[in-house]
């Protein structure tokens, strides 16, 4: 398995002989939105042009329709015949954008030899959930691959802990920028929640993404690295890639 961070939550995943692009956000620096009423996001450019990011992609996965997970620039760059996997609730909206191969997932599906299970989460504390809406993650399984849990835009909650306890993933991708909404948060995991995931999943490797790209973030790569520098027994299981960086993983090892 190979995970390449593009930027923010956008990743290229090579898994089970297939290449997936997850949550494409292709806006140029400063040409998205401000989520905190200040600087315009995204805060950084993409490390590669869209055509390089899309090269050899077999399918696109979309966790939810927030603008930093599937935006107009990505919709423009994608072929209308690209296979798109999304939640059943989002499938009508994705089809309305003109895409012809949209598969709405109710619970799980197969793409080639890869089983993809939809997972639940909570996009922040109770008081913001109505505004944030429903979100999802994905659990990937295939022969000779580690079990991968891409948690998506969620805090650490009962739903996440249940997935970890039930499926015991070898690798967990967390969105770790914290972030707040109108002074309330975190909307996704922060330093403390990322630490807790490591403790809940003592055998798993953690990849922290969705960092240094949105203006309402409360955690950064720098703050995460500082947090785990003080916890040496956990530090070796946390991977905080730079934009464009690729990590190759097996069930019990990680090679950069």
C-alpha positions in Angstrom: 0.0 0.0 0.0 1.1 3.5 -0.8 -0.4 6.7 0.5 0.6 10.0 -1.1 -0.6 13.2 0.6 -1.5 15.7 -2.0 -2.7 18.6 0.2 -5.0 18.9 3.1 -7.3 15.8 3.1 -6.6 15.0 -0.6 -4.6 11.8 -1.0 -3.7 9.3 -3.7 -4.0 5.7 -2.4 -2.5 2.7 -4.1 -4.2 -0.3 -2.6 -5.1 -3.8 -3.8 -3.8 -3.1 -7.3 -5.9 0.0 -7.8 -5.2 3.8 -7.5 -7.8 5.9 -5.7 -8.0 9.6 -5.3 -9.8 10.7 -2.1 -11.5 14.0 -1.5 -10.0 16.1 -4.3 -9.6 19.8 -3.5 -7.9 21.5 -6.4 -8.4 25.2 -5.8 -5.3 27.3 -6.2 -3.9 29.0 -3.1 -6.3 31.6 -1.8 -9.0 30.8 -4.3 -11.3 28.8 -2.1 -13.2 30.1 1.0 -12.4 31.5 4.4 -13.8 29.2 7.0 -12.8 31.6 9.9 -13.6 34.9 8.2 -10.0 35.8 7.7 -7.4 34.4 5.2 -8.7 32.7 2.2 -8.1 28.9 2.0 -6.3 26.9 0.8 -3.3 28.4 2.4 -0.8 26.7 0.2 -0.6 25.6 -3.5 -0.9 22.0 -4.5 2.5 20.3 -4.9 1.6 18.9 -8.4 -0.6 20.0 -11.3 -4.0 18.4 -11.5 -3.1 16.2 -14.5 -0.3 14.6 -12.5 -2.6 14.0 -9.5 -5.2 12.4 -11.8 -2.7 10.2 -13.7 -3.7 6.5 -13.6 -6.5 7.1 -11.1 -9.0 4.2 -11.2 -11.6 5.8 -9.1 -12.4 8.9 -6.9 -13.8 8.6 -3.4 -15.7 11.5 -1.9 -16.5 11.4 1.8 -18.8 14.4 1.9 -19.5 17.6 -0.1 -17.8 20.3 1.9 -15.8 22.7 -0.4 -12.4 21.5 0.9 -13.2 17.9 0.0 -14.8 18.2 -3.5 -14.6 21.6 -5.1 -15.4 23.2 -8.5 -11.8 23.1 -9.6 -11.7 19.3 -9.0 -15.0 18.8 -10.7 -13.7 20.7 -13.7 -10.5 18.7 -13.9 -12.1 15.3 -13.6 -13.4 13.4 -16.6 -17.2 13.0 -16.5 -16.6 9.2 -17.0 -14.3 8.9 -14.0 -15.8 6.3 -11.6 -16.8 8.1 -8.4 -17.6 6.4 -5.2 -19.5 8.3 -2.5 -22.2 7.9 0.1 -25.7 7.1 -1.1 -26.9 10.4 0.4 -24.4 12.4 -1.8 -24.8 10.4 -5.0 -27.7 12.5 -6.5 -25.7 15.7 -6.0 -22.6 14.2 -7.6 -24.6 12.9 -10.5 -26.1 16.4 -10.9 -22.6 17.7 -11.6 -22.7 15.6 -14.8 -20.7 12.6 -13.7 -21.8 9.4 -15.5 -20.3 6.7 -13.3 -21.4 7.4 -9.7 -21.7 4.6 -7.2 -23.6 5.5 -4.0 -22.4 3.3 -1.1 -25.1 2.3 1.4 -22.7 0.2 3.6 -20.0 -1.3 1.6 -18.9 -2.1 -2.0 -16.1 -3.7 -4.0 -13.9 -2.1 -6.5 -11.8 -4.7 -8.2 -10.3 -6.8 -5.4 -10.7 -4.0 -2.8 -13.6 -4.0 -0.3 -14.6 -0.5 0.8 -16.8 -0.1 3.8 -18.5 3.2 4.7 -17.8 4.4 8.2 -19.5 6.9 10.4 -18.2 9.9 12.3 -19.0 13.2 13.9 -17.8 16.5 12.4 -17.4 18.2 15.8 -19.2 18.5 19.1 -23.0 18.2 19.3 -23.6 21.9 19.0 -22.2 22.2 15.5 -23.3 18.9 14.0 -26.5 20.3 12.4 -24.4 22.9 10.5 -21.6 20.5 9.7 -23.9 17.8 8.4 -23.2 14.1 8.0 -19.7 12.9 7.2 -18.2 9.5 6.4 -14.9 7.7 6.3 -13.8 4.5 4.5 -12.3 1.2 5.6 -10.2 -0.5 2.9 -9.5 -4.3 2.8 -7.7 -6.5 0.3 -5.6 -9.6 0.2 -2.0 -9.0 1.2 -2.7 -5.5 2.3 -2.9 -3.9 5.7 -6.4 -2.9 6.9 -6.6 0.8 6.3 -9.1 3.1 8.1 -9.4 6.5 6.5 -11.4 8.2 9.3 -12.4 11.4 7.4 -13.6 14.6 8.9 -14.4 13.3 12.4 -13.5 13.8 16.0 -12.7 10.8 18.1 -16.1 9.5 19.1 -17.9 6.3 19.8 -18.4 5.5 16.1 -14.6 5.8 15.5 -13.7 3.7 18.5 -16.2 1.0 17.4 -14.6 0.8 14.0 -11.1 0.5 15.6 -12.3 -2.2 18.1 -14.2 -4.2 15.4 -11.8 -4.1 12.5 -8.4 -3.5 14.3 -6.9 -1.5 11.4 -3.2 -1.6 10.8 -3.1 2.0 9.5 -5.4 4.8 10.4 -5.5 8.1 8.5 -6.8 11.0 10.7 -7.6 14.6 9.9 -5.6 16.3 12.6 -6.0 20.1 12.2 -8.5 20.5 15.1 -10.3 23.5 13.6 -13.2 25.4 15.0 -16.4 26.8 13.8 -17.6 30.1 15.2 -15.5 29.5 18.3 -16.6 25.9 18.8 -14.6 22.8 18.2 -12.6 20.8 17.4 -14.3 19.8 14.2 -11.8 17.1 13.5 -9.0 15.5 15.6 -6.4 17.7 17.3 -3.2 16.8 19.1 -5.0 15.3 22.1 -7.4 13.2 20.1 -4.7 11.9 17.8 -2.8 10.8 20.9 -5.9 9.0 22.1 -6.3 7.2 18.8 -2.8 5.8 19.2 -3.8 4.6 22.7 -7.1 3.1 21.6 -5.3 1.3 18.6 -2.0 0.3 20.2 -0.8 -1.8 17.2 -1.8 0.8 14.5 0.3 3.2 12.5 -1.3 6.7 12.3 -1.0 9.1 9.4 -2.0 12.7 10.2 -3.3 14.8 7.3 -5.5 17.8 6.7 -2.8 20.1 8.0 -1.6 23.6 7.3 -4.1 24.3 4.6 -7.3 25.8 6.1 -7.6 29.1 7.9 -9.7 27.8 10.8 -7.2 25.1 11.9 -6.1 25.0 15.5 -3.4 22.3 15.1 -0.4 22.3 12.7 2.3 20.0 11.7 4.6 21.9 14.0 2.3 21.6 17.0 1.7 17.8 16.4 5.4 17.1 16.1 6.0 19.0 19.3 3.2 17.2 21.1 4.6 13.7 20.2 8.2 14.6 20.7 7.3 14.6 24.4 5.8 11.1 24.1 8.6 8.9 22.8 6.6 5.6 23.2 4.0 6.9 20.7 6.1 9.1 18.5 7.4 6.2 16.3 3.8 5.3 15.3 2.8 8.8 14.1 3.6 9.9 10.6 3.0 13.6 9.6 3.8 13.8 5.9 4.5 16.9 3.9 2.4 17.8 0.9 3.5 15.5 -2.0 5.2 13.0 0.3 4.5 9.3 -0.2 4.5 6.6 2.5 4.7 2.9 1.7 3.1 0.6 4.3 2.8 -3.0 5.2 1.0 -4.6 8.0 3.7 -4.2 10.5 6.1 -1.7 9.0 6.3 1.7 7.4 8.8 2.7 4.8 9.3 6.3 3.6 
